[in-house]
Amino acid sequence: MKKLILVPAFALIVGSFFLQSCKKNDQLNSDNPAIGSMYMANSNNQALSATSNPDLIAYKQSNHQISAAFFRVFKDVTNGGAANVATFSSLPDSLDIAIAFVFNNNSPVAVKNAMKNTYIPALHAKGTKVIVTGNLDIPSGVAHNAAGYNITAKLIMDSIVNKYGFDGYDIDVESNPTGSTLTDMVGVYKALSQYLGPKSGTTKLLTFDTNQDGNNNMFRQVYDLVNYVWLQAYGRPASSLQNTWNTFSPYIPASKFIPGFSFYEENGYPSNVWYDVSYPRNGTGRAYDFANWQPSGTTKGGVFSYATDRDCNLSSSTDNSTKLPDYRVTNDLIKIMNPVTTSSGIVSGSTYQLISALNNSSVLDVTASGTTDGTLAELWSANNPKTNNQKWKVVSVGSGYYKLQPLNAPTKALDVSASGTADGTQIQIYTDNATNAQKWKITSTGDGYYTLSPANAPSKNLDVNNSSTANGTKIQIWTPNGTNAQKWKFVLQ
C-alpha cells in the first residue's frame, strides 16, 4: 500500500521548501551498485527523444478509458545502481498519465535534471500527462489559516509543479482525517484548486489518491475539485469494486473513478505483496479483472497501476530479481479497455512493436537506426528504453492493406527490395511510394499473432531467415509455412 511518510511537505531551509513523500516498506537505500551494461546491445542507453507524435496525442484527447501508472522514481536508472534499471520516459507510448512517485527537491541532481529536461518533454511529446505525488503539509512557521493555505499551495506550485513542468499534483490520502488535520488538508487542497483541477481554468490535474471510500471526510469536502480518484484496490477482487463505487457515485461521475492494482515490489514478501498479477504472466489476475470490470450501468474512467516499473517478466509472484520492464501487462490492459474494431485487429494510425513468435522478445528493427533508402530490416532484441527504430506506425492504405512506417524514419516504409517476389528477397525501408512492395496484408493466425503478406507477392509472408533469433538476422519474404518465423505479435505502444 502506498503510504506517505508524515513529515512536512516543505522544510524551511534558507527560504527553500522541499517536498517529501515515501512508500510503505520501500527501502530508499543508497548502496545500489552501478547499472553497467543492463541495456540491450542495440540500445543507445538514452531516454526517449521529445519528438511529437500527433497520432498519440489525438488518441489521448479522445474519449476512452485511461491508463495511468505510478512509477517509483527512486528506482529510475538515473539514481545509479544495478537494482535501478527502469527509465521514466520509457513508459508505454499509449499511457495517458505518468505519476512520479517519491520525487522531490531532495532527489539526486541527476534525477531532477532528467525529469525536467528529458523525461517530461519526452512524455509530453507522446501526449502523456505527468503529475507528481505529494502531500498537503503546512511548512513550519506558516499560519494554519486561509492565508497560510494559500502560501502553502503557492509553494507547492512554485517549488515542484511549475519548477519541473509537471501537469498536476496527486494527494495520497490513506486515513480519514478529523479536527484540525481535516481543516488544514481541505484548506490547502482548496487553495491548490486555484491552480489545478477542474475549477482552475487550466488543463492541469488535481487528483485524490486513496484506499478510503467515498465517505472519507476530506473527499466529501473537495470532490468537486478532483479530476480523478485513484482507488488503491490492491489485493481486492474486482467483485468488491461495485460497492466502493457506490460510495463515490453520489459525488463524481464514473469517468473520474480509476481503480488500481499493484505490481510486486522487490522484497515485498510477506508483508507487502498483493498477488494482483499472475506470474509467470499469462493474461490473468486481478489486474485483468479490473480492466474488464465496469460499474453497473456506466463506464469507469480506466485503471491505474502502482510500481509500474516492475511490469516485467517475473518468474513468480514473489520474484525479487531485478529485470527490465517490458510493460506487457500495462499494454494488455490498454487493449482490453479500448479494444480495436478493425477486421484485422490493427488500429490504423497507431504505433506498434512487431515481436517475433520465435522467442517473444526479439522485434522487427531498422538496422542501426538508419534512415536512408535501402537500410535493411533485421531481427533484434527489444531495446530498453524503447527506441524508435523498433516502433512502426501502421496506416491503412485501403483494400485491407497497410503500410508500416518506422518512427525513426517516418517518411520511409517497410519495403520488399526491388519489388522482388522470390523466396529470400530482402526487406528494407524505402521512401514511401505507395507501390505494392510497401503494402502489407495483415492476417490474424487466431492465437494472438499475425502474418504479413506484401501486395506485390501475396503468396509470400514476412519471414525470419532460418528461424534464427540472433541479433541481426535477415528479414525476408518466404512461401507460407506455418512456422513461428512468420508469426508476429503487434504490441501497441
C-alpha angles and dihedrals in degrees: 000000000000112000130179116221107241098241126122114287089224128028113207103233118160090329095311127114125207128202118221129187134157146180129247110260093002111141106213093194125165096209098088111132121235121285094233114173100345092132123092116266095252094050121106090209089236129131116248115282122245096248109151117241110198094189093057091045091051091049092052091050091054127092106269143123106278130227119216131182134201104213116195100230092194086068094053117122092243088071089067126225134105091262092060108072107137125096120215095219092051092074112127115292092232094055111119103200129022114197118203107217119197097009119140145136089282092060115114114282091242090055093048093048093048092048094051102035105030118011102046094043090049093050092045089055087062093048092253116146116221122207133171132226118233143136140251102244116150113231120247111273095023117117120250095232139087093288091050092048090054091048091051093048091049090050091051090052096045100041100038120005101042096027093063100027100252120168095221151332130264122206118208109214113181100158138050102249122211139179120006092349090060092045092052096045093049091045095054093042091053090047089053089052088073088070104024140035138034095313097046097082089235135099092240118118132236112189138184115221113191152148089208128094130242092278090072109132095228096044092054089058098046106029094114090057095055126101095189139003110217103204111203097217094163114163093006127122117244088241089071095058097080094062091049092047089053089063092053099039096083089061111033137027117252089250088073095049112096118174116201144200135198133239115222112275122217112273091001095133126133104008102030108038126114107177091221094143125047116233132240081040113251105159095269137102139081092299089063091043089055091051090052096043121099129183113248112281097357145054126262121232094245140271134288132200131208123217089018089167083075093061091120141120101282119178094223142001090268100039106143097187122122113248136165112255116245095180094224094148093045091052092045091055092049089055092047093052095042105032121191119249103197119108093244093048090241121120111223112233094023126118123239143176112227107220119194117237088219092084106347090233107071119080144198104273139183106233113256090343088285121180103189127102111272097028104150127242115229143171114261138165112268110266124231116232087040115247130212094239087069096049124084129196106217114209128181114237095182136262091064095300130121137196120220116216121190112230091224090059106023094175090061131075137204103271141186105234112254088348087282122179102190125107109268097030107156123245119224142156119262138170109289104263104157093238123145089254087071099044118093131192108216112205128184116233090202096246101081094279134099139207122219121214123186118232091229090057106023092171091063133076135211102263142186109231113253090346088276121161095196116126110262096028113159120257113215144150120265140170110278111268105163094243128135088250087077099042123093133184116218108216115191112233 
